[in-house]
């Protein structure tokens, strides 16, 4: 039970932003120059998105074909709305869909509401679940697993967090896939093994510190939390960016220290509340299921105060419930829905700037690096499927 909070602390501490040159004018100027490589950013984001999409092959469970089909359906769903490059309206004349199908309601529907629908089938069953916790701290073997997995996935999450708009979801998926490729027992992934928890927590929490790097150095928010922090600093009359390090060095280091303190407090809360959290398993389904329904509806509506998102969530919930019946994985749909727009926008922008010359995707070393990662990911996924068929 203590694997998740322990992994949170380790990855969270490793990913706290360490930015050199506070108050050094030369390093600040250099940071400004680095931030101006817009053309390279387009290629970087595009290749990263394609790399993320390739993970679909690894998280497809026992049937890669089903996973790939679901991934492509997610990408196709993401094309609904206004084209981000040409501003042309695609596949809809509904005003609620002009900004696209929001992935948060879809995610709530596929992962939460679908489980609520499944619970309704045996809502009056009286299966007894042992909710007792016999151990809070992880075992020595679990600690070794965390120390092996969390630093790697935490670093991956930090790199993903630097990219504006990537988010913790992508960090968690990429961390999970990386750890699964490193593991000696990949068949245990998805079955609650400590290695799985450490990988997902490391990738998820590494994104937070990574998102602080572009916010503090360039004034560009890496995620929604960083955007809120920019607003808070602006209210206090402070402008995030290179000059913040020169004019407010004490504040910058206070933020860094605050991140370590926040991680420590979160871990203490996690350990102290484990026994309380497990009590949820003792709540009767007749009480728990309506609560899940209410939370799903409220969460979907709260994002944009739009009942259309609630309808989207309900439709996604029904689809997710049907997918569970025929053993089709739902994660590829979300991954395609999140990364599809990023891949499309950046690749099309790169081709427009290069007058349609595909050589632009091979001009800089970072492109070759991501091509190698893509090839490695696809090779590992295909190899795993062949091993399953052989066995």
C-alpha atoms as one frame of an Amber mdcrd trajectory, in Angstrom:
protein
   0.000   0.000   0.000   2.899   2.363   0.617   4.398   1.976  -2.860   2.454
   4.884  -4.388   3.330   7.543  -1.776   6.957   6.372  -1.627   7.251   6.591
  -5.420   5.546   9.994  -5.298   8.227  11.289  -2.902  11.158   9.858  -4.855
  10.032  10.993  -8.306   8.710  14.291  -6.971  12.022  15.109  -5.317  14.044
  14.108  -8.378  11.962  16.249 -10.679  12.016  19.530  -8.739  13.372  22.108
 -11.198  17.086  22.788 -10.845  17.796  25.864 -12.962  21.312  27.237 -12.906
  22.369  30.815 -13.165  20.085  32.626 -10.705  21.188  36.200 -11.006  23.783
  35.486 -13.698  23.108  37.836 -16.582  25.098  35.830 -19.157  23.231  32.589
 -18.435  19.930  34.474 -18.497  20.667  35.853 -21.939  21.631  32.376 -23.103
  18.304  31.045 -21.802  16.508  33.668 -23.896  18.351  32.550 -27.022  17.575
  28.882 -26.419  13.885  29.631 -26.095  13.673  31.138 -29.577  14.120  27.908
 -31.578  10.497  27.794 -32.709  11.134  25.749 -35.846  12.900  23.036 -33.865
  10.086  23.053 -31.312   7.570  22.160 -34.024   9.635  19.115 -34.993  10.283
  18.229 -31.355   6.618  18.295 -30.354   5.568  16.441 -33.485   8.025  13.594
 -32.985   7.207  13.393 -29.289   3.507  13.065 -30.108   4.208  10.282 -32.610
   6.386   8.545 -30.031   3.504   8.758 -27.556   1.111   7.313 -30.136   3.475
   4.387 -30.681   2.983   3.473 -27.033  -0.514   2.358 -28.053   1.092  -0.786
 -29.406   2.478  -1.585 -25.940  -0.605  -0.812 -23.833  -3.012  -2.746 -26.033
  -3.067  -5.757 -23.747  -3.212  -9.165 -25.376  -4.489  -7.984 -28.771  -2.402
  -5.344 -30.530  -4.821  -5.104 -33.468  -7.707  -4.067 -31.195  -5.502  -1.523
 -29.445  -4.312   0.031 -32.704  -7.874   0.267 -34.020  -8.972   2.011 -30.826
  -5.988   4.350 -31.039  -6.874   5.345 -34.598 -10.486   5.888 -33.535  -9.211
   8.238 -30.825  -7.130  10.145 -33.390 -10.126  10.338 -35.732 -12.316  11.641
 -32.907  -9.747  14.350 -32.209 -10.151  15.757 -35.736 -13.705  16.942 -35.000
 -13.946  20.740 -34.701 -11.999  23.685 -36.099  -8.770  22.780 -37.876  -5.912
  24.306 -35.859  -3.904  25.062 -39.022  -6.473  26.243 -41.588  -9.385  27.128
 -39.224 -11.695  25.009 -41.389 -14.636  23.380 -39.583 -14.424  19.591 -39.839
 -17.055  16.888 -39.356 -19.570  19.028 -37.452 -21.930  21.975 -37.619 -22.643
  21.913 -33.867 -21.412  24.994 -31.970 -20.579  22.837 -28.941 -18.093  20.812
 -30.981 -16.235  23.666 -32.678 -13.490  23.463 -30.054 -13.357  19.690 -30.494
 -14.436  16.764 -28.351 -12.969  17.376 -24.900 -10.884  14.467 -23.673 -11.676
  14.967 -19.960 -15.389  13.974 -20.284 -14.367  11.094 -22.560 -11.799   9.944
 -20.002 -14.331  10.146 -17.155 -16.801   8.163 -19.222 -14.406   5.447 -20.376
 -12.698   4.867 -17.037 -15.220   5.832 -14.329 -18.768   5.767 -15.702 -18.166
   2.497 -17.555 -17.179   0.874 -14.243 -20.331   2.265 -12.644 -22.423   0.689
 -15.408 -20.610  -2.604 -14.867 -21.259  -2.414 -11.114 -24.993  -2.014 -11.704
 -25.114  -5.529 -13.150 -24.406  -7.057  -9.720 -25.235  -4.120  -7.470 -27.084
  -6.297  -4.967 -24.297  -8.850  -4.595 -22.933  -9.256  -1.083 -19.325 -10.156
  -1.854 -17.161  -9.503   1.190 -13.919  -7.658   0.498 -11.091  -7.655   3.010
 -10.247  -3.946   3.404  -7.786  -4.415   6.250  -4.252  -3.037   5.843  -1.549
  -5.207   7.367   1.450  -3.133   6.252   1.896   0.559   5.445   5.554   0.810
   4.480   6.815  -1.013   1.369   8.956  -4.101   1.801  12.679  -4.179   1.022
  11.945  -5.783  -2.340   9.412  -3.066  -3.133  11.901  -0.342  -2.150  14.491
  -1.844  -4.503  11.882  -1.852  -7.262  10.975   1.781  -6.590  14.636   2.898
  -6.563  15.138   1.163  -9.892  11.998   2.371 -11.655  10.995   5.745 -10.149
  14.162   7.709 -11.090  13.845   6.677 -14.748  10.130   7.369 -15.072  10.475
  10.545 -12.985  13.106  11.863 -15.403  10.888  10.946 -18.356   7.980  12.761
 -16.718  10.164  15.836 -16.197  11.146  15.929 -19.880   7.498  15.600 -20.900
   6.460  18.274 -18.395   8.747  20.796 -20.113   6.528  20.565 -23.186   3.576
  22.949 -22.824   0.238  21.155 -22.885   1.596  17.607 -22.626   0.213  16.953
 -19.141   0.541  14.293 -16.466  -1.595  11.777 -18.403   1.042  11.450 -21.108
   3.824  11.282 -18.508   2.044   8.430 -16.762   1.466   6.482 -19.985   5.060
   6.941 -21.208   6.486   6.041 -17.787   4.307   2.921 -17.657   5.405   1.830
 -21.122   9.091   2.468 -20.410   9.029   0.519 -17.163   7.200  -2.327 -18.844
   9.939  -2.538 -21.470  12.612  -2.567 -18.736  10.837  -5.130 -16.560  11.782
  -8.787 -16.335   8.121  -9.612 -15.690   6.029  -7.452 -18.070   3.140  -9.895
 -17.751   2.496  -8.567 -14.222   1.816  -5.045 -15.475  -1.831  -4.102 -15.204
  -2.343  -6.505 -12.302  -1.397  -4.236  -9.407   2.308  -5.064  -9.139   4.454
  -2.541  -7.179   6.563  -1.966 -10.277   3.481  -0.784 -12.175   2.471   1.624
  -9.418   6.005   3.030  -9.135   6.232   3.549 -12.899   2.926   5.375 -13.225
   3.478   7.508 -10.123   7.005   8.428 -11.202   5.940   9.535 -14.678   2.858
  11.332 -13.379   4.594  13.339 -10.651   7.712  14.067 -12.675   5.598  16.209
 -15.001   4.872  18.756 -12.246   8.460  19.865 -11.786   9.132  19.781 -15.518
   6.203  22.119 -16.138   7.826  24.650 -13.802  10.920  24.983 -16.017   9.329
  26.797 -18.994   7.152  28.784 -16.575  10.066  30.070 -14.508  12.518  30.649
 -17.361  10.311  31.748 -20.261   6.965  32.607 -18.714   5.276  29.815 -20.674
   3.048  27.495 -18.583   3.791  23.817 -18.967   0.366  22.761 -17.669  -2.790
  24.126 -16.046  -1.186  24.289 -12.590   1.743  26.321 -13.914  -0.717  28.677
 -15.631  -2.415  29.304 -12.259   0.979  30.027 -10.704   1.732  32.558 -13.443
  -1.531  34.279 -12.559  -0.616  34.291  -8.859   2.815  35.795  -9.571   1.314
  38.392 -11.894  -1.152  39.496  -9.205   1.836  40.133  -6.935   3.437  42.309
  -9.623   5.999  39.696 -10.675   6.650  38.658 -14.256   7.764  35.010 -14.741
  10.753  34.797 -17.041  14.548  35.136 -17.069  14.546  38.456 -15.194  12.715
  36.841 -12.279  15.949  35.046 -11.359  17.885  38.298 -11.306  15.363  40.503
  -9.505  13.785  37.989  -7.103  16.343  35.312  -6.328  14.974  34.691  -2.829
  11.471  34.082  -4.184  12.746  31.620  -6.784  14.607  29.537  -4.222  11.574
  29.732  -1.917   9.466  28.156  -4.668  12.026  25.377  -5.108  12.089  24.715
  -1.349   8.290  24.809  -1.246   8.102  22.012  -3.811  10.221  19.730  -1.617
   8.098  20.598   1.431   4.890  19.965  -0.529   6.153  16.535  -1.617   7.010
  15.613   1.964   3.593  16.693   3.267   1.810  14.787   0.497   3.702  11.605
   1.367   2.890  11.971   5.071  -0.779  12.482   4.221  -0.694   9.490   1.896
   0.723   7.161   4.534  -1.526   8.456   7.316  -4.731   8.125   5.256  -4.130
   4.706   3.668  -6.328   2.917   6.199  -9.072   5.493   5.662  -8.922   5.223
   1.863  -9.270   1.443   1.932 -12.557   1.806   3.828 -14.113   2.719   0.482
 -14.028  -0.990  -0.357 -16.386  -1.642   2.563 -19.061   0.778   1.318 -22.066
  -1.117  -0.151 -22.406  -0.900  -3.921 -25.930   0.491  -3.552 -24.401   3.571
  -1.908 -21.087   3.813  -3.760 -22.460   3.525  -7.302 -24.846   6.549  -7.080
 -21.992   8.602  -5.608 -19.791   7.674  -8.578 -22.585   8.696 -10.955 -22.934
  12.086  -9.268 -19.186  12.748  -9.239 -18.894  11.823 -12.936 -21.700  14.216
 -13.891 -20.361  17.049 -11.731 -16.788  16.572 -12.968 -17.835  16.611 -16.618
 -20.035  19.683 -16.191 -17.562  21.666 -14.070 -14.883  21.787 -16.757 -16.758
  24.152 -19.110 -20.157  24.502 -17.358 -21.671  22.814 -20.404 -24.238  20.008
 -20.264 -23.017  18.872 -23.687 -19.900  17.548 -21.954 -22.136  15.536 -19.613
 -23.766  13.924 -22.645 -20.334  13.201 -24.092 -19.326  11.550 -20.828 -22.443
   9.353 -20.745 -21.943   8.233 -24.356 -18.285   7.474 -23.635 -19.367   5.536
 -20.545 -21.696   3.310 -22.559 -19.001   2.769 -25.197 -16.435   1.945 -22.491
 -18.845  -0.522 -20.879 -19.395  -2.270 -24.219 -15.642  -2.292 -24.897 -15.089
  -3.993 -21.552 -17.571  -6.705 -22.529 -15.550  -7.666 -25.599 -12.143  -7.163
 -23.920 -11.120  -4.095 -25.932  -8.653  -1.749 -24.163  -9.827   1.830 -23.574
  -6.454   3.489 -22.874  -5.469   3.718 -26.587  -8.588   5.797 -27.286  -7.568
   8.416 -24.715  -3.964   8.436 -25.894  -5.067   8.998 -29.490  -7.507  11.719
 -28.432  -4.843  13.615 -26.462  -1.825  13.221 -28.743  -3.604  13.216 -32.104
  -4.074  17.012 -32.300  -0.478  17.654 -31.181   0.949  15.338 -33.829  -1.292
  16.679 -36.594  -0.705  20.360 -35.856   3.073  20.178 -35.567   3.620  17.893
 -38.556   1.401  19.968 -40.807   3.064  23.171 -39.610   6.518  21.728 -40.303
   5.485  20.640 -43.802   3.965  24.050 -44.556   7.133  25.844 -43.469   9.309
  23.497 -45.538   7.050  23.717 -48.637   6.127  20.044 -48.296   9.695  18.734
 -48.062   9.733  15.707 -45.697  13.503  16.008 -45.282  12.791  18.636 -42.615
  11.999  15.799 -40.186  15.584  14.511 -40.409  17.568  17.747 -40.219  18.275
  17.960 -36.485  19.654  15.367 -34.038  16.567  15.411 -31.802  14.522  14.032
 -34.709  16.850  11.067 -35.060  16.682  10.513 -31.319  12.898  10.282 -31.398
  12.972   8.108 -34.513  15.199   5.685 -32.596  12.758   5.722 -29.656   9.822
   5.104 -32.004  11.610   2.184 -33.677  12.619   0.745 -30.285   9.050   1.017
 -28.949   7.480  -0.621 -31.999  10.132  -3.353 -32.052   9.519  -4.118 -28.368
   5.760  -4.264 -28.864   5.980  -6.561 -31.889   8.526  -8.758 -30.154   6.260
  -9.104 -27.121   3.317 -10.128 -29.297   5.431 -12.719 -31.115   6.588 -14.170
 -27.795   2.981 -14.526 -26.629   2.046 -16.368 -29.822   5.100 -18.646 -29.508
   4.279 -19.529 -25.906
